[in-house]
Amino acid sequence: MTEKEIDQVSGVETTGHVWDGDLKELNKPLPKWWLYVFYACIVWSVGYWLAYPAWPTLQGYTKGMLGYSQRGEVDKQVAAAKAAQAKYFEQIAATPLADIEKNQELMPFVTAGGAAVFGDNCGPCHGRGGQGAVGYPNLNDDDWLWGGTTEAIERTIAHGIRSGDPEARDMAMPKFGLDGMLKPAEIADTAQYVLSLSGHGTDPAAAERGAKIFADNCVACHGEKGTGNQELGAPNLTDNIWLYGGKVADIEKSIQTGRGGVMPYWTGRLDPVTIKMLTAYVHSLGGGK
């Protein structure tokens, strides 16, 4: 047998492995405390495998001697939360929509719940804060196409707009261009008149020609002065708030195609109490009417 080599600096036996000619590997044992901790961890892991769910099997997984289930714990916590909230849901169901906002105890719960539902279901179109986008109304202002009362908002949420629901708000603007009701030049003149109602027309002569076309085709819904009609979902054309944009090209396209935006109905997808909460939240964003 070869004689064991002892490192002169540390006094520890070497393994015989050498790198770069003079770097020698020491055969120094691990500290005993480290080994004891390592062995304890092995014992602990075996105990854990026996006590808790751990190993997958062909038909599921080992359940453990304690029968613990994290999913079960979550279910208990959810059930407890629902039980704690039950009194609020019962109160919302029994309270008329118009009176919910007057209830100082109930309203914080309603707005918090409504905000969560809004974020999950309405935010993708209207924005997380209800600020809207092109084609999607801004819910933070007090400009409402179909009315801003709690009852009007609730109906819009429940049944949607041109959604296919039997009680949906179903009025639509005619497709004046696509259906050949107006010629391109007439659409351009009408767009100039519509813009002039909010002081943004750029061609007075065209606007004057468009006034007659507007009177013949648009007054029935938008009114003689263009202030709109919420019963028909016809927007106010004098307030410089534009759902699809306020440039000349935007207005011309609206006249040509009629736009015809769609909002889904939520009856059946959301329960009545949740719709109430969502209504109160949306109404609070812009103050409503």
N, C-alpha and C positions, 0 to 999 in steps of 0.2 A: 504494500500500500504506500502511496505517496504521502510524504509528510505534509500536514496541514500548515498553510501559511497564515501567519498572524500579521495584520496590518500594524506597522510600527507607530502610526499616529494615534489610531483609535484603540488599538489593542484588541480588535475584533477579528475573528476568523474570516477569511475571504472564501468566495465560492469557486474561485479559479477562473472566473470570467474576466477578461481584460479587454479594454477598448483603447484604441489609439496608443497602444504600447505601454501606458502607465496608469490608465484609469481602471481600478480594480473594484469589483462588486463585493460589498461586505455581506456576510451571512449573519446579519443582526436579527435576532428574533423580535416579533412584535411585542409591544408592552402587554403585560398581563391584563391590565384594566381594559384594554381594547379588545382582547380576546374574550374576556368575561362578558363585555357588552355585546359582542357579536353572538356569543352562544345564547345570551338572554333573548336577543332579538329572534333567534331561530325558535326558541321555546315559545316566545310570544306569538310568532306567526302561526305556529301549529295550533296553539290555543285559539287564535282568531279564526282560523279556517274551520275549526270545530264549532265555535260559538255563533258565527255570523255567516250569512250567505257569501260564498266565495268561489266555488268551482263550477264551471259550466258542465252540463251533462247532455246526453242525447235528447232528454225530455224536459229540459229546463235548466235548473241549477240547484246546488245544494242549499237547503233552507237554513241550516245552522241550528244548533241546539236551543238557542234563545228565541228562535222564530221571529227575529227582527226583520222589518222591511222598511226601507227608506221611503218607498212609494206609499206604504201604509201610513207612515208618519205624516207625509205631505197631505194625504187624503184627510187625516184627522185635523190637520191645521186648517185646510180649506173648509171643512165642515164647521169647524169652530168659528171661522171668520164669517161664513154665511149665517150662522146662528146669531152672531153678534149684530149683523147687518139686517137681519130679518125685520126688526121693528121699523127700520127706516123704509124698507121696500113696501111694507104693509101700509105705512103712513102715506107714501107717495101714491100708491094705488088708490087710496081712499080720499086723497086731496084733489080737488079740482085744479086743473093746470094753471088757471089764472091766480090761484091762491098760493101756489108753491113758492113763488118768488117773495111772497110776503112773510113766509115762515123763516125767521132768522136762525132757528135751530136746524131746520131741514135743508136750507139752501146750500150750505157748504158741502154737505154730502152729495147733493144733487149735482152741483157744478163739478165736483171732483170726479164723480162717476160719469157725468156727461162728457167731460174733457177726455177721459180714457176711451170712451166709446167713439168719440169724434176722431181721435187720433188713429184708431184701428180701422174705421170704416169711411170716414169723410176726408181725412187729411190727404190721402193720395190725390184727390182732385182739388179740394178747396185750400190745401196747405195746412200745415200743423197748427198754425195760428188763425186759420180762417181768412187769410189775406187774399185768397183767390188767385186766379191766373187768367190768361186769355181763354175765354169760353167757359170759365168757372167763376161764379159771382163772388165778390168780396163780401164776407159776412161781418166785417168789422164796422162798416159804415151803416147808415140808416136808409139805404136805397134798396128797396125790395121789389122784385119783379112781380111777385104774386101776393104781396102783403106781408107786413112785419109783425102782426099780432101773434101771440102764442098759438092761437087756434089755426091761423093761416100757416105758420111754420110747421106745426104738427101735421097738418094735412099734407104739406109738401114732402115731409120726411116719410110719412106713412105710405103715401101712394105714388110719390115720384112725379116726374114730368115727362110726358110722352114715353112712359115706361112699359106700357102694355097692361098695367093694372086697370081694372074697370073704373076705378074712381080717380085715376091719375089726372093731373092737369094736362089737357090734351090740345089746347089751342096752339096753332102753328102759324108762322108768318108765311104768306105765299111766296113761291119761287118765281118772282116777277121776270127774271131773265131766263132761267132754265125752261120755264113753261111758255115763254114767248109772249108774256103779257105786256112787257115793256121792251123797247129797243135799247141797244147799248147807249145811244145818245141820251135817251130819256132817263136811263138809270144814272148816267153821269150828272144830268141836271138835277135830278131828285137828290142825289148825294150832296150836291152843293147847297141845296135848300136845307137839307137836314143839318148840315154843319153850320149853316147860318143861324139856326135856332139857338145855338150855344155860342154864337159870335166867332165861329171859326171858318166860315165860308171864305173862299178865295176868288170866286168868280161871281160877282153880283148879277150879271146878265143871265148866267146859267141858273143861279138861285131863283131868279124871278120866273124863269120858264119852269123850273122844278116845283114852284109853289102850286101851280095849277095841277100838275101831275100828282103831287102829294095830296091835294084836296080831293082828287078823284079816286085815289087808290089807298091812301094811308090814314086819312082822318077817322075812318070808322073805328079803328083800333087805337091809334096814338092820340086822337083828339085834334081839334082845330088848331090848338097852339102847340101840339107835339108834347104835351105833358104826360102822356101815357095813360094806361088803364090797367090797374092791378087785377081786376076781375078777368082780364084776357091775357095777362102776362105781357102786355105791351109796355116796353120801357119808356121812361121819360127821356125825350130827346133834347131837352133844354138844359140839363144839369152837367153836361160834359163828363158824364160817367159812362164809359163804353165797355160792354162785355167782350166784344170781339176786336176792340181797337178803334181809335178815333181818327185815323188817317183817311184820306179820300178813298184810297184803294180798299180799305177795310169796310167803309160804309157801302161802297159800290158792290162788294162781294156779298154783304148782308142782304142788300136789295135783290141781287141776282139769284142767290141760292136759298134765301130764307133761313139759313143756318140750321134751325131745328135741333138744338141741343137736347140731350136726354139725361135725366137723373133717375137712378134706380129707385124702386120702391123698397121700403124696409119692413113693411108689415109681413109677419111670418119669418123674417130673418132676425128681427129683434123683437123681444116681448114688449107688451104695452108699457110696462114700467120703465124699461130702458128707453123707449121712444120718448116718454115724458121727460126723462132726465136729459136726453139729447136735445129735445126742444127747448127746455129751460136754459141749457148751456148756450145754444146757438142764439137764442133771444138776448141773452146777457152780453154777447159779444158786441152787438151794435146798438144796444139799447132798445131795439124794437119799437113798437108803437102801441 
